[in-house]
Amino acid sequence: MSTLQAIRGMNDILPQDNPLWHHVEAIIRDTVTQYGYAEIRCPIVESTDLFVRSVGASTDIVEKEMYTFQDRNGDGLTLRPEGTAGCVRAAIEHGLLYNQTQRLWYMGQMFRHERPQRGRYRQFYQFGIEAFGWEGPDIDAEIIALSAQIWRRLGIAEHVKLEINSLGSFEVRARYRDIVHAYFAQYENDLDEDSTRRLKTNPLRILDSKNPALQNLIQEAPSLLDALDVPSKKYFDALRGYLDALSITYVINPRLVRGLDYYCHMVFEWVTDKLGAQSAVCSGGRYDGLVEQLGGSSTPAVGFGFGIDRVVNLLEAIEAHPEQERVPHVYFMAMGEAAHKQAMVLAENARASLPGLRLIMQCGETSFKTQMKKADKSGAYYALILGEDELAERVVTVKPLRENNPQQTISFDQLIAFLQECIK
Ligand code: HAM
């Protein structure tokens, strides 16, 4: 029988790796709370139509990356490839956008059938925020500032760089699309297969091609910034004013067009040179038309998604060692059935009285020597020992594991008070 393995591009996150994930997730939670964002949890599966109508029928995601299937009723469903569409669907469905603004965030698995490599997975984790009801650009600056705050707290601010661009209004973008189409159409014979297809379906995406053979052509392409109309330029300048005031450094990348169709005006990406080809750790922008497009009333919106896998990869790449998950305070060992039962009772009472206490109870019968080794390996500060003698005297032996202090005995009655001191 063949061995069962995880699906290619879908990773197990093992116990030794989780402290780093928890560290990133804790910083995310603290930061969004500080800025007043509220969590929304949407289903992992949505109707296929939702993504076709929002992300765009001619995008890479919809054309070739979605995990799409029919369920037993014959309904067309898709594992979410991103979080914005579901968030907008839920906000409309539950009336969250009716005469009110919303600051929302989410975290969870997304699925794209891309070619797996470091930093690019078929199941990956995104943290995202979406702000509804503000025309900006102050809120645009706020979400960028929020992301910058997270980099600082993670200690990676110097390893990421902010790129921004403006796609202008939808009219500007449509006009620019024609300009880009006309430009690349002159060089149709020089385009690769992907770009030839894009020329017909989504010419702006050619600007995003990584093919070295096309870079000269792309560099010479008409710039989006030159195609902006006056209101779009004013908007972009106002956003830059906020970023300058907040001392957030950025570069303008006129080739930044993003791979999803719903954007207008400001788009941005935080990129790093530490992760090879998968350089984008966080990407987002404004999508003022999407709520209406999905059946809601016209609502301005802006947001971003960041790849938690990539941020964890980046922390590993720079060998950051944030405070790891804290080790247990005590490891409780017991010899003999009666002592073990009593130890379980003491442990349970101590946990109930002291919620901050991290106590590991030895389970399964094994020798004193083996238990001692396990206590040491757990990283605990103290071993609590309950043998037959201790049981008879109703005391516990306390052995410091990290310092050279002598061991002592503590009566059952005094144990909680002693452990309370340990936690301090
Ligand atoms: P996106 O650029 O497709 O945008 O993805 C956002 C981030 O998710 C990327 O910058 C990257 O860090 C991470 N990511 C994407 N694909 C993968 C993958 N295959 N493996 C690992 N990480 C990946 C969106 O998804 C938009 N919904 C963002 C947004 C929210 N715009 C407005 N609101």
Boltz pocket constraint, residues with backbone or C-beta under 6 A from the ligand:
constraints:
  - pocket:
      binder: B
      contacts: [[A, 81], [A, 82], [A, 83], [A, 84], [A, 85], [A, 112], [A, 114], [A, 119], [A, 120], [A, 121], [A, 122], [A, 123], [A, 124], [A, 125], [A, 126], [A, 128], [A, 129], [A, 130], [A, 259], [A, 260], [A, 270], [A, 280], [A, 281], [A, 282], [A, 283], [A, 284], [A, 285], [A, 287], [A, 302], [A, 303], [A, 304], [A, 305], [A, 306], [A, 307], [A, 308], [A, 309], [A, 310]]
      max_distance: 6.0
